[in-house]
Amino acid sequence: MTHEHSHTPGHGAHHGPRHVADSDSQADILDLDAEVLAEHIAEITAQLPTQRAPREILDLGCGTGTGTFALLSRFPEAHVTAVDFSAEHLHRLRQKASDEGVRERVRTVEADLDAAHWPDLGHPELVWASASMHHMADPARALRTVHDILAPGGLFAVVELAGFPRFLPEGAPADRPGLEERCHAAGERHHAEHMPHRGADWGPMLTAAGFALEGERTVTVDIEGSGDPAVGRYALSSLQRLRQSAVDELSAPDRAALDRLLDTDGPHSILRRRDLVVRTERTVWAARRES
């Protein structure tokens, strides 16, 4: 296993400097996302239209390794280069790789993908970018760079979440029905300003960058929590981060109701609920660099 640094000052909310606590909080969500949605990620990797099993894979914006480990499992002969701007995320990824006995199959690279020049990432046969492209300050440039480094005939998979997951059943909480939808609407207004490429249609942009679009599909996630503690922790961490982006847009009664859900010691804590769900969609674009 190798570990490389190639970090330049970032752009915007995603690549800019963070407090360690904030990065740890995001890492916790990424780990929970991997745990709760493991079957869906495995299904997405299984459906990738690869012409042959790739030996070299690049995971762009890898986070704590959700895609990295799914791809290592899906392609047991492959090595993965995992790239992220966060040293904390990459540290977690390396720890997990050691724990799972796959450290020799993983190379981590700390890099700002908004930089004009990327570090040497080889010529992978498969590039995976899950929930990372919408963070790019100049995604068109990033797509062209991916096209240039991808091996001829190689595949680029862009996976994006269609909005924030929903956790509460309809009509909940009883004292403020519709709270989650109002929080989502407020969060979307915030993200529209700070992440203009969130929710984009990547098909035309991939074509413009020189790729041949091979497919687009939407994977529906609908998980009944049934008291699963991981779902509760995932909902708690996700709504805590949603509060950060939505707080200024929410009414005082909605803020108070949300804080009651997020109070882990209180009687209305979301961790006490046994009716949680995870509902969202992921869209997958598969594009090929033609030979």
C-alpha positions, 0 to 999 in steps of 0.5 A, spaced: 500 500 500 502 507 498 500 513 501 501 520 497 499 527 498 498 532 492 494 537 496 493 544 493 488 549 496 481 547 495 475 551 492 468 551 495 464 547 501 467 541 499 474 542 498 476 547 502 479 547 509 475 543 515 475 542 522 477 535 524 471 534 528 467 536 522 471 531 517 470 526 523 462 527 523 462 527 515 466 520 515 461 517 520 456 519 515 460 516 510 461 509 514 454 509 516 452 510 509 456 504 507 453 500 512 446 501 511 446 501 503 451 496 502 446 491 498 444 497 493 452 499 492 453 492 491 448 491 486 450 498 482 457 495 482 454 488 479 451 492 474 456 496 471 457 494 463 465 493 464 467 489 457 472 485 462 474 485 469 478 491 470 485 490 473 486 498 475 480 502 478 480 509 480 475 512 485 475 519 485 472 523 491 473 516 495 471 518 502 472 513 507 472 507 502 464 505 500 466 505 493 473 502 494 471 496 498 465 494 493 469 495 487 475 490 491 469 485 492 466 486 485 473 485 482 477 481 486 483 481 481 483 489 481 487 494 485 484 501 487 487 508 487 483 512 492 483 519 491 480 524 496 482 531 499 481 529 506 487 526 510 482 523 515 477 520 510 483 516 507 486 514 514 480 511 515 480 508 509 487 505 510 485 502 517 479 499 514 483 496 508 488 493 513 482 490 517 479 487 511 486 484 509 486 488 502 491 493 504 496 491 498 490 492 493 489 499 495 493 506 494 491 512 497 492 519 494 490 526 497 489 531 492 484 537 490 480 535 484 479 542 483 486 543 482 488 544 474 493 539 474 492 532 478 497 527 480 499 521 476 493 517 477 495 512 472 491 509 466 485 505 470 480 501 466 474 503 470 473 510 474 468 511 479 465 517 482 460 516 487 457 523 490 463 527 488 462 530 481 457 535 484 462 538 488 467 540 483 468 547 481 469 546 474 466 539 473 467 539 465 474 540 466 474 534 471 470 530 466 475 531 460 481 530 465 478 523 466 477 522 459 484 523 458 487 518 463 482 513 462 484 507 458 482 506 451 475 502 452 475 503 459 469 505 463 467 511 467 461 510 472 458 517 475 453 515 481 449 521 484 444 521 490 437 524 488 437 529 494 437 527 501 435 521 504 428 521 507 427 517 514 421 519 517 414 516 516 409 521 513 406 525 518 411 525 523 413 528 528 406 528 530 407 535 533 410 538 527 408 534 521 412 535 514 418 537 518 422 533 514 420 536 507 421 543 510 428 541 512 429 538 505 427 544 502 431 549 506 437 545 505 436 544 497 436 552 497 442 552 501 445 547 496 443 550 490 447 556 492 453 553 494 453 546 490 450 548 483 451 542 480 448 538 485 442 534 481 445 535 474 444 531 468 451 528 467 449 525 461 450 531 456 456 533 460 459 526 459 458 526 451 461 533 451 467 531 454 468 525 449 465 519 452 460 515 449 454 514 454 452 507 455 447 507 460 443 511 465 439 508 470 436 509 477 436 505 483 431 506 488 432 505 495 427 503 500 429 500 506 424 499 512 429 501 518 425 496 523 429 498 529 435 497 526 440 501 530 445 503 524 439 506 521 437 510 527 445 513 527 444 514 520 438 518 520 441 522 526 448 524 523 444 526 516 439 530 520 445 533 524 448 535 517 442 537 514 440 542 520 447 545 519 445 547 512 438 549 513 438 552 520 437 559 517 431 558 513 427 554 518 422 557 522 423 557 530 418 552 531 421 547 526 428 548 529 425 547 536 422 540 533 428 538 529 432 539 535 428 535 539 429 529 534 436 530 535 437 531 542 439 524 543 438 524 551 430 526 550 424 523 549 423 525 542 430 522 540 430 520 533 434 514 536 428 512 540 423 511 534 422 504 531 418 507 525 424 510 521 425 508 513 431 510 508 428 512 502 432 515 496 434 514 489 441 513 486 442 515 479 448 511 475 451 514 468 456 509 465 460 512 459 466 509 455 472 512 452 472 509 445 478 506 443 
